[in-house]
Amino acid sequence: MSRNEANVTSLPTSTILASLGQAAFVWDIATDAIRWSDHVGAVFPDLAPASLASGAEFAKLIEPQRSIRSDALHLSPAAHDANGVPYRIEYAVRASTAAQPVWIEETGCWFAGPDGRPARAQGVVRINNERHAAEEQLLKLSRNDALTGELNRTHLIAALAETIEEAQRYRSSCAFMLIGIDHLARINDAFGFDVADGVIAEVAKRVRARLRGGDVLGRFSGNKFGVILKNCTQDDMTVAAERFLAAVRDEVVPTRLGPVSVTASIGAVSVPRYARSPEEAINRAHETLDSAKRRHAGSFAAWRPNVEREAQRRVNIRVTDEIVTALNERRIALAFEPVVEAHARKPAFYECLVRMEQEGGRTLLAPDIVPVAERLGLIRLVDHRVLELVVAELAAAPHISLSLNISPETTMDSDWWASIESLMRAHPSAAERLIVEITETVAIQDIDGLRGFVTRLKNLGSRIAIDDFGAGYTSFRNLRKLAVDIVKIDGAFVQNIATSADDRAFVQTLIDLSRRLKIKTVAEWVQDETAAGMLRDWGCDYIQGRLIGLASAQRPWKSVVENTLPAAS
């Protein structure tokens, strides 16, 4: 007998293998017989000896791929190496359908017969449950959200893509929902992030309990969950949404700091009818979720085609492209509207309004540009360019004052601050002749945050005006807190003062209170001499509107139009 034959036929019988949860074997592939070491029962205590006697019987217990042992040998390259060909495989063995699987790592070598194919194999099997559990846990963590245990965003989107593909292939209908927890930021602020996390986990649990078999739930973002409803009609989608909403709102969520009342809003879209890709489904579910939240917290909205919305979207896309192109080609310009003293009608300053010159000679006005730029995230770029143009005008005309409007996003834009501070260092005299107008709605939303913005501007020497005052009913206490210099009274109250007693009383009160606080007032939309006379008699400082002159691209302070200013760098 050769040395290799001795290695094949001898089996260790030491109790060391048993103590390590291991057993050795020799498998005669020609006869399919398997011989095991004496302590194989320690590894497979629940298996009958007959189940271990042959490769075929043992394969019946293996999961998930029953042929994994023979495949490891027969799919290997043919070999005649006398030392054998090593292999290593992992599989589960289950004694019965009700039993828990035992995970096994098998390591061994196979030896070729005369034809070069496997004739015998020998090796060791060992229990590997702990390692497999650790690997399963790592896999779960890579697929699932750590807080809720549901699919994470990446795998949720992958599941959505697969569902859409199946629905298109089999001509079935399904739905995608985004469920957003309402006012989660308030819970964070009131109770802390740990309580908010508890609310998120509980909402996931409640939604999970209301799913049908085969439906998919995942955490889409901080306060949003995505739900894939398979084989779901439009009517089914509505019923499911009401079920989820009730599950969230009907019972308070218990937390360590006491019960918390929670609601959720849902936006949904039927796929593939109204969305043929994951991106389209997500965007439309997002759109309807925002719509539901605007309507009221705790409501549901389903996406439907809308001709006006699609037309507006096409306009937005076109205007966006035009804005970007105009910025690149320096076709953003200014128009100047005079603001005059109410008594002497002498110019006090000029409001700068953004214009965009188009290639065909047409000019887009601020109402055409600003709302779209704000919605699509371009307003910061527009505000940067307007600031450059305004400061250039101030530098070129040292005897004038100009005002410019800025968007809410710009008040928090560090790049805008860097630009204005740099420009003011380059043109020191411009700061005291610059007026920055902030809409009243912005002032209401974040008084404390706006105070820092106002303070920094006033430190530069500039003045602050609140635009459209009266539309949001800001208190005069807030005006004093902000230390604004000018209040511009909303033209909607000014234009009818000659005929409306209510508007007269409102405007007169604003002017009187502003004078007491030593804040200058500007009346917008002054249409006629009657209104101008009333405003002058009430003590309004400045007037602006059609009576005085509307915005013009010409510089009113110049008798001769000068060459166009060079583009700012």
Beta strands, then each sheet from edge to edge (+ up, - down):
strand 1: 22-28
strand 2: 33-36
strand 3: 62-63
strand 4: 85-93
strand 5: 102-112
strand 6: 118-127
strand 7: 174-181
strand 8: 216-221
strand 9: 224-229
strand 10: 264-271
strand 11: 300-302
strand 12: 332-341
strand 13: 347-357
strand 14: 363-364
strand 15: 402-405
strand 16: 434-439
strand 17: 463-469
strand 18: 486-489
strand 19: 520-523
strand 20: 542-543
sheet 1: 2+ 1- 6+ 5- 4+ 3-
sheet 2: 8+ 9- 7+ 10- 11-
sheet 3: 14+ 13- 12+ 20- 19- 18- 17- 16- 15-
end
